[in-house]
Amino acid sequence: MEVIYGLIPGMLLLGLVAVVVLFWAARSGQFDDLEGDGQRILMDEDADAEEARRFPDAEIDRKASSQDSASSGEKRRS
């Protein structure tokens, strides 16, 4: 029974710390975008960055091919 005299203030202190952390998280914007992470995982932006890291020459090839196609389009117009 004597242990309860130490546990009650400890639990009150722990509860107060949890409430303070909750309010800090709410004020700092931790709960602003709850669905963003779930939607972000479905987007392909990361796949392009990963492909560029695995095949660094592919980015150069894409730029060169887009410039070639743009210059050939100008030749066709003239």
Backbone atoms as SQL, in Angstrom:
CREATE TABLE atoms (id INTEGER PRIMARY KEY, chain TEXT, resi INTEGER, resn TEXT, atom TEXT, x REAL, y REAL, z REAL);
INSERT INTO atoms VALUES
  (1, 'A', 1, 'MET', 'N', 0.816, -1.189, 0.000),
  (2, 'A', 1, 'MET', 'CA', 0.000, 0.000, 0.000),
  (3, 'A', 1, 'MET', 'C', 0.863, 1.257, 0.000),
  (4, 'A', 2, 'GLU', 'N', 2.047, 1.160, 0.568),
  (5, 'A', 2, 'GLU', 'CA', 2.911, 2.341, 0.629),
  (6, 'A', 2, 'GLU', 'C', 3.447, 2.704, -0.751),
  (7, 'A', 3, 'VAL', 'N', 3.513, 1.725, -1.660),
  (8, 'A', 3, 'VAL', 'CA', 4.009, 1.968, -3.013),
  (9, 'A', 3, 'VAL', 'C', 3.092, 2.919, -3.773),
  (10, 'A', 4, 'ILE', 'N', 1.818, 2.873, -3.470),
  (11, 'A', 4, 'ILE', 'CA', 0.851, 3.695, -4.200),
  (12, 'A', 4, 'ILE', 'C', 1.113, 5.192, -3.984),
  (13, 'A', 5, 'TYR', 'N', 1.713, 5.542, -2.864),
  (14, 'A', 5, 'TYR', 'CA', 2.031, 6.949, -2.592),
  (15, 'A', 5, 'TYR', 'C', 3.124, 7.469, -3.530),
  (16, 'A', 6, 'GLY', 'N', 3.903, 6.592, -4.058),
  (17, 'A', 6, 'GLY', 'CA', 4.912, 6.998, -5.042),
  (18, 'A', 6, 'GLY', 'C', 4.402, 6.870, -6.472),
  (19, 'A', 7, 'LEU', 'N', 3.509, 5.896, -6.720),
  (20, 'A', 7, 'LEU', 'CA', 3.005, 5.680, -8.063),
  (21, 'A', 7, 'LEU', 'C', 2.022, 6.761, -8.515),
  (22, 'A', 8, 'ILE', 'N', 1.168, 7.226, -7.635),
  (23, 'A', 8, 'ILE', 'CA', 0.160, 8.223, -8.017),
  (24, 'A', 8, 'ILE', 'C', 0.817, 9.519, -8.495),
  (25, 'A', 9, 'PRO', 'N', 1.754, 10.105, -7.738),
  (26, 'A', 9, 'PRO', 'CA', 2.403, 11.318, -8.269),
  (27, 'A', 9, 'PRO', 'C', 3.211, 11.050, -9.552),
  (28, 'A', 10, 'GLY', 'N', 3.787, 9.862, -9.641),
  (29, 'A', 10, 'GLY', 'CA', 4.531, 9.515, -10.853),
  (30, 'A', 10, 'GLY', 'C', 3.631, 9.452, -12.072),
  (31, 'A', 11, 'MET', 'N', 2.461, 8.840, -11.921),
  (32, 'A', 11, 'MET', 'CA', 1.509, 8.747, -13.030),
  (33, 'A', 11, 'MET', 'C', 0.937, 10.122, -13.381),
  (34, 'A', 12, 'LEU', 'N', 0.695, 10.963, -12.389),
  (35, 'A', 12, 'LEU', 'CA', 0.219, 12.323, -12.659),
  (36, 'A', 12, 'LEU', 'C', 1.278, 13.121, -13.431),
  (37, 'A', 13, 'LEU', 'N', 2.520, 12.966, -13.033),
  (38, 'A', 13, 'LEU', 'CA', 3.610, 13.656, -13.726),
  (39, 'A', 13, 'LEU', 'C', 3.755, 13.142, -15.158),
  (40, 'A', 14, 'LEU', 'N', 3.674, 11.834, -15.338),
  (41, 'A', 14, 'LEU', 'CA', 3.765, 11.251, -16.672),
  (42, 'A', 14, 'LEU', 'C', 2.598, 11.704, -17.554),
  (43, 'A', 15, 'GLY', 'N', 1.404, 11.771, -16.986),
  (44, 'A', 15, 'GLY', 'CA', 0.234, 12.261, -17.724),
  (45, 'A', 15, 'GLY', 'C', 0.383, 13.713, -18.113),
  (46, 'A', 16, 'LEU', 'N', 0.921, 14.525, -17.225),
  (47, 'A', 16, 'LEU', 'CA', 1.151, 15.942, -17.527),
  (48, 'A', 16, 'LEU', 'C', 2.173, 16.108, -18.644),
  (49, 'A', 17, 'VAL', 'N', 3.223, 15.302, -18.615),
  (50, 'A', 17, 'VAL', 'CA', 4.231, 15.348, -19.682),
  (51, 'A', 17, 'VAL', 'C', 3.600, 14.954, -21.020),
  (52, 'A', 18, 'ALA', 'N', 2.737, 13.945, -21.021),
  (53, 'A', 18, 'ALA', 'CA', 2.082, 13.512, -22.258),
  (54, 'A', 18, 'ALA', 'C', 1.185, 14.609, -22.814),
  (55, 'A', 19, 'VAL', 'N', 0.467, 15.320, -21.955),
  (56, 'A', 19, 'VAL', 'CA', -0.398, 16.414, -22.403),
  (57, 'A', 19, 'VAL', 'C', 0.441, 17.553, -22.977),
  (58, 'A', 20, 'VAL', 'N', 1.544, 17.873, -22.329),
  (59, 'A', 20, 'VAL', 'CA', 2.423, 18.942, -22.825),
  (60, 'A', 20, 'VAL', 'C', 2.991, 18.573, -24.194),
  (61, 'A', 21, 'VAL', 'N', 3.406, 17.334, -24.371),
  (62, 'A', 21, 'VAL', 'CA', 3.941, 16.890, -25.662),
  (63, 'A', 21, 'VAL', 'C', 2.853, 16.941, -26.730),
  (64, 'A', 22, 'LEU', 'N', 1.639, 16.561, -26.396),
  (65, 'A', 22, 'LEU', 'CA', 0.531, 16.617, -27.342),
  (66, 'A', 22, 'LEU', 'C', 0.269, 18.047, -27.795),
  (67, 'A', 23, 'PHE', 'N', 0.225, 18.988, -26.862),
  (68, 'A', 23, 'PHE', 'CA', -0.003, 20.384, -27.238),
  (69, 'A', 23, 'PHE', 'C', 1.165, 20.941, -28.039),
  (70, 'A', 24, 'TRP', 'N', 2.389, 20.555, -27.688),
  (71, 'A', 24, 'TRP', 'CA', 3.549, 21.011, -28.466),
  (72, 'A', 24, 'TRP', 'C', 3.466, 20.510, -29.901),
  (73, 'A', 25, 'ALA', 'N', 3.098, 19.251, -30.078),
  (74, 'A', 25, 'ALA', 'CA', 3.001, 18.683, -31.426),
  (75, 'A', 25, 'ALA', 'C', 1.905, 19.371, -32.224),
  (76, 'A', 26, 'ALA', 'N', 0.792, 19.679, -31.597),
  (77, 'A', 26, 'ALA', 'CA', -0.302, 20.350, -32.304),
  (78, 'A', 26, 'ALA', 'C', 0.092, 21.760, -32.707),
  (79, 'A', 27, 'ARG', 'N', 0.792, 22.471, -31.864),
  (80, 'A', 27, 'ARG', 'CA', 1.202, 23.843, -32.195),
  (81, 'A', 27, 'ARG', 'C', 2.315, 23.899, -33.230),
  (82, 'A', 28, 'SER', 'N', 3.157, 22.889, -33.266),
  (83, 'A', 28, 'SER', 'CA', 4.270, 22.910, -34.218),
  (84, 'A', 28, 'SER', 'C', 3.875, 22.367, -35.586),
  (85, 'A', 29, 'GLY', 'N', 2.606, 21.948, -35.756),
  (86, 'A', 29, 'GLY', 'CA', 2.130, 21.537, -37.069),
  (87, 'A', 29, 'GLY', 'C', 2.322, 20.079, -37.396),
  (88, 'A', 30, 'GLN', 'N', 2.493, 19.236, -36.411),
  (89, 'A', 30, 'GLN', 'CA', 2.704, 17.816, -36.661),
  (90, 'A', 30, 'GLN', 'C', 1.457, 17.129, -37.198),
  (91, 'A', 31, 'PHE', 'N', 0.283, 17.696, -36.933),
  (92, 'A', 31, 'PHE', 'CA', -0.961, 17.058, -37.344),
  (93, 'A', 31, 'PHE', 'C', -1.638, 17.807, -38.487),
  (94, 'A', 32, 'ASP', 'N', -0.930, 18.674, -39.199),
  (95, 'A', 32, 'ASP', 'CA', -1.541, 19.473, -40.256),
  (96, 'A', 32, 'ASP', 'C', -1.909, 18.651, -41.483),
  (97, 'A', 33, 'ASP', 'N', -1.041, 17.770, -41.923),
  (98, 'A', 33, 'ASP', 'CA', -1.261, 17.018, -43.157),
  (99, 'A', 33, 'ASP', 'C', -1.268, 15.527, -42.842),
  (100, 'A', 34, 'LEU', 'N', -2.428, 15.017, -42.453),
  (101, 'A', 34, 'LEU', 'CA', -2.509, 13.616, -42.054),
  (102, 'A', 34, 'LEU', 'C', -2.572, 12.672, -43.247),
  (103, 'A', 35, 'GLU', 'N', -3.066, 13.138, -44.395),
  (104, 'A', 35, 'GLU', 'CA', -3.214, 12.270, -45.560),
  (105, 'A', 35, 'GLU', 'C', -2.076, 12.414, -46.556),
  (106, 'A', 36, 'GLY', 'N', -1.215, 13.395, -46.385),
  (107, 'A', 36, 'GLY', 'CA', -0.142, 13.647, -47.345),
  (108, 'A', 36, 'GLY', 'C', 0.824, 12.496, -47.492),
  (109, 'A', 37, 'ASP', 'N', 1.242, 11.898, -46.405),
  (110, 'A', 37, 'ASP', 'CA', 2.186, 10.779, -46.483),
  (111, 'A', 37, 'ASP', 'C', 1.558, 9.573, -47.172),
  (112, 'A', 38, 'GLY', 'N', 0.275, 9.351, -46.915),
  (113, 'A', 38, 'GLY', 'CA', -0.403, 8.233, -47.556),
  (114, 'A', 38, 'GLY', 'C', -0.545, 8.424, -49.056),
  (115, 'A', 39, 'GLN', 'N', -0.735, 9.664, -49.489),
  (116, 'A', 39, 'GLN', 'CA', -0.853, 9.944, -50.918),
  (117, 'A', 39, 'GLN', 'C', 0.517, 10.021, -51.579),
  (118, 'A', 40, 'ARG', 'N', 1.501, 10.522, -50.860),
  (119, 'A', 40, 'ARG', 'CA', 2.840, 10.707, -51.412),
  (120, 'A', 40, 'ARG', 'C', 3.485, 9.382, -51.805),
  (121, 'A', 41, 'ILE', 'N', 3.146, 8.322, -51.097),
  (122, 'A', 41, 'ILE', 'CA', 3.743, 7.023, -51.399),
  (123, 'A', 41, 'ILE', 'C', 3.255, 6.488, -52.740),
  (124, 'A', 42, 'LEU', 'N', 2.112, 6.960, -53.210),
  (125, 'A', 42, 'LEU', 'CA', 1.559, 6.490, -54.472),
  (126, 'A', 42, 'LEU', 'C', 2.098, 7.254, -55.675),
  (127, 'A', 43, 'MET', 'N', 2.758, 8.385, -55.442),
  (128, 'A', 43, 'MET', 'CA', 3.269, 9.203, -56.542),
  (129, 'A', 43, 'MET', 'C', 4.595, 8.656, -57.055),
  (130, 'A', 44, 'ASP', 'N', 4.921, 8.938, -58.310),
  (131, 'A', 44, 'ASP', 'CA', 6.111, 8.390, -58.950),
  (132, 'A', 44, 'ASP', 'C', 7.318, 9.320, -58.924),
  (133, 'A', 45, 'GLU', 'N', 7.288, 10.372, -58.147),
  (134, 'A', 45, 'GLU', 'CA', 8.412, 11.302, -58.109),
  (135, 'A', 45, 'GLU', 'C', 9.682, 10.623, -57.616),
  (136, 'A', 46, 'ASP', 'N', 9.549, 9.742, -56.655),
  (137, 'A', 46, 'ASP', 'CA', 10.720, 9.056, -56.109),
  (138, 'A', 46, 'ASP', 'C', 11.316, 8.084, -57.116),
  (139, 'A', 47, 'ALA', 'N', 10.495, 7.503, -57.955),
  (140, 'A', 47, 'ALA', 'CA', 10.990, 6.539, -58.937),
  (141, 'A', 47, 'ALA', 'C', 11.927, 7.225, -59.932),
  (142, 'A', 48, 'ASP', 'N', 11.609, 8.457, -60.330),
  (143, 'A', 48, 'ASP', 'CA', 12.480, 9.188, -61.248),
  (144, 'A', 48, 'ASP', 'C', 13.818, 9.508, -60.593),
  (145, 'A', 49, 'ALA', 'N', 13.794, 9.897, -59.338),
  (146, 'A', 49, 'ALA', 'CA', 15.042, 10.213, -58.638),
  (147, 'A', 49, 'ALA', 'C', 15.875, 8.952, -58.433),
  (148, 'A', 50, 'GLU', 'N', 15.214, 7.844, -58.125),
  (149, 'A', 50, 'GLU', 'CA', 15.944, 6.587, -57.927),
  (150, 'A', 50, 'GLU', 'C', 16.557, 6.116, -59.241),
  (151, 'A', 51, 'GLU', 'N', 15.816, 6.265, -60.331),
  (152, 'A', 51, 'GLU', 'CA', 16.334, 5.855, -61.634),
  (153, 'A', 51, 'GLU', 'C', 17.539, 6.712, -62.022),
  (154, 'A', 52, 'ALA', 'N', 17.505, 7.984, -61.696),
  (155, 'A', 52, 'ALA', 'CA', 18.628, 8.870, -62.008),
  (156, 'A', 52, 'ALA', 'C', 19.867, 8.474, -61.212),
  (157, 'A', 53, 'ARG', 'N', 19.656, 7.980, -59.982),
  (158, 'A', 53, 'ARG', 'CA', 20.802, 7.549, -59.185),
  (159, 'A', 53, 'ARG', 'C', 21.382, 6.241, -59.704),
  (160, 'A', 54, 'ARG', 'N', 20.507, 5.332, -60.133),
  (161, 'A', 54, 'ARG', 'CA', 20.997, 4.040, -60.612),
  (162, 'A', 54, 'ARG', 'C', 21.627, 4.156, -61.992),
  (163, 'A', 55, 'PHE', 'N', 21.065, 4.997, -62.853),
  (164, 'A', 55, 'PHE', 'CA', 21.564, 5.158, -64.218),
  (165, 'A', 55, 'PHE', 'C', 21.867, 6.636, -64.460),
  (166, 'A', 56, 'PRO', 'N', 22.993, 7.138, -63.998),
  (167, 'A', 56, 'PRO', 'CA', 23.274, 8.567, -64.113),
  (168, 'A', 56, 'PRO', 'C', 23.363, 9.044, -65.566),
  (169, 'A', 57, 'ASP', 'N', 23.727, 8.157, -66.491),
  (170, 'A', 57, 'ASP', 'CA', 23.819, 8.569, -67.889),
  (171, 'A', 57, 'ASP', 'C', 22.443, 8.711, -68.526),
  (172, 'A', 58, 'ALA', 'N', 21.425, 8.110, -67.933),
  (173, 'A', 58, 'ALA', 'CA', 20.090, 8.168, -68.517),
  (174, 'A', 58, 'ALA', 'C', 19.569, 9.593, -68.530),
  (175, 'A', 59, 'GLU', 'N', 19.891, 10.379, -67.526),
  (176, 'A', 59, 'GLU', 'CA', 19.439, 11.777, -67.481),
  (177, 'A', 59, 'GLU', 'C', 20.077, 12.569, -68.615),
  (178, 'A', 60, 'ILE', 'N', 21.338, 12.327, -68.874),
  (179, 'A', 60, 'ILE', 'CA', 22.029, 13.011, -69.970),
  (180, 'A', 60, 'ILE', 'C', 21.424, 12.579, -71.296),
  (181, 'A', 61, 'ASP', 'N', 21.132, 11.283, -71.438),
  (182, 'A', 61, 'ASP', 'CA', 20.526, 10.777, -72.666),
  (183, 'A', 61, 'ASP', 'C', 19.150, 11.380, -72.898),
  (184, 'A', 62, 'ARG', 'N', 18.362, 11.549, -71.830),
  (185, 'A', 62, 'ARG', 'CA', 17.038, 12.148, -71.976),
  (186, 'A', 62, 'ARG', 'C', 17.143, 13.585, -72.447),
  (187, 'A', 63, 'LYS', 'N', 18.079, 14.334, -71.864),
  (188, 'A', 63, 'LYS', 'CA', 18.239, 15.731, -72.262),
  (189, 'A', 63, 'LYS', 'C', 18.685, 15.816, -73.714),
  (190, 'A', 64, 'ALA', 'N', 19.600, 14.958, -74.109),
  (191, 'A', 64, 'ALA', 'CA', 20.094, 14.979, -75.482),
  (192, 'A', 64, 'ALA', 'C', 18.994, 14.597, -76.453),
  (193, 'A', 65, 'SER', 'N', 18.191, 13.599, -76.111),
  (194, 'A', 65, 'SER', 'CA', 17.132, 13.178, -77.022),
  (195, 'A', 65, 'SER', 'C', 16.039, 14.234, -77.109),
  (196, 'A', 66, 'SER', 'N', 15.759, 14.934, -75.998),
  (197, 'A', 66, 'SER', 'CA', 14.745, 15.987, -76.071),
  (198, 'A', 66, 'SER', 'C', 15.256, 17.165, -76.889),
  (199, 'A', 67, 'GLN', 'N', 16.546, 17.460, -76.821),
  (200, 'A', 67, 'GLN', 'CA', 17.104, 18.536, -77.638),
  (201, 'A', 67, 'GLN', 'C', 17.122, 18.131, -79.111),
  (202, 'A', 68, 'ASP', 'N', 17.420, 16.868, -79.398),
  (203, 'A', 68, 'ASP', 'CA', 17.408, 16.377, -80.775),
  (204, 'A', 68, 'ASP', 'C', 16.013, 16.440, -81.366),
  (205, 'A', 69, 'SER', 'N', 15.019, 16.055, -80.575),
  (206, 'A', 69, 'SER', 'CA', 13.657, 16.074, -81.094),
  (207, 'A', 69, 'SER', 'C', 13.176, 17.504, -81.279),
  (208, 'A', 70, 'ALA', 'N', 13.621, 18.421, -80.419),
  (209, 'A', 70, 'ALA', 'CA', 13.237, 19.826, -80.578),
  (210, 'A', 70, 'ALA', 'C', 13.896, 20.420, -81.816),
  (211, 'A', 71, 'SER', 'N', 15.152, 20.080, -82.068),
  (212, 'A', 71, 'SER', 'CA', 15.835, 20.629, -83.240),
  (213, 'A', 71, 'SER', 'C', 15.285, 20.012, -84.523),
  (214, 'A', 72, 'SER', 'N', 14.882, 18.747, -84.504),
  (215, 'A', 72, 'SER', 'CA', 14.302, 18.141, -85.698),
  (216, 'A', 72, 'SER', 'C', 12.914, 18.719, -85.965),
  (217, 'A', 73, 'GLY', 'N', 12.204, 19.116, -84.903),
  (218, 'A', 73, 'GLY', 'CA', 10.903, 19.762, -85.084),
  (219, 'A', 73, 'GLY', 'C', 11.058, 21.116, -85.736),
  (220, 'A', 74, 'GLU', 'N', 12.139, 21.831, -85.403),
  (221, 'A', 74, 'GLU', 'CA', 12.385, 23.131, -86.021),
  (222, 'A', 74, 'GLU', 'C', 12.751, 22.963, -87.491),
  (223, 'A', 75, 'LYS', 'N', 13.475, 21.904, -87.828),
  (224, 'A', 75, 'LYS', 'CA', 13.850, 21.656, -89.223),
  (225, 'A', 75, 'LYS', 'C', 12.617, 21.351, -90.057),
  (226, 'A', 76, 'ARG', 'N', 11.663, 20.628, -89.485),
  (227, 'A', 76, 'ARG', 'CA', 10.456, 20.280, -90.223),
  (228, 'A', 76, 'ARG', 'C', 9.607, 21.498, -90.507),
  (229, 'A', 77, 'ARG', 'N', 9.590, 22.452, -89.567),
  (230, 'A', 77, 'ARG', 'CA', 8.774, 23.640, -89.732),
  (231, 'A', 77, 'ARG', 'C', 9.331, 24.541, -90.838),
  (232, 'A', 78, 'SER', 'N', 10.647, 24.560, -90.996),
  (233, 'A', 78, 'SER', 'CA', 11.241, 25.470, -91.981),
  (234, 'A', 78, 'SER', 'C', 11.316, 24.881, -93.325);
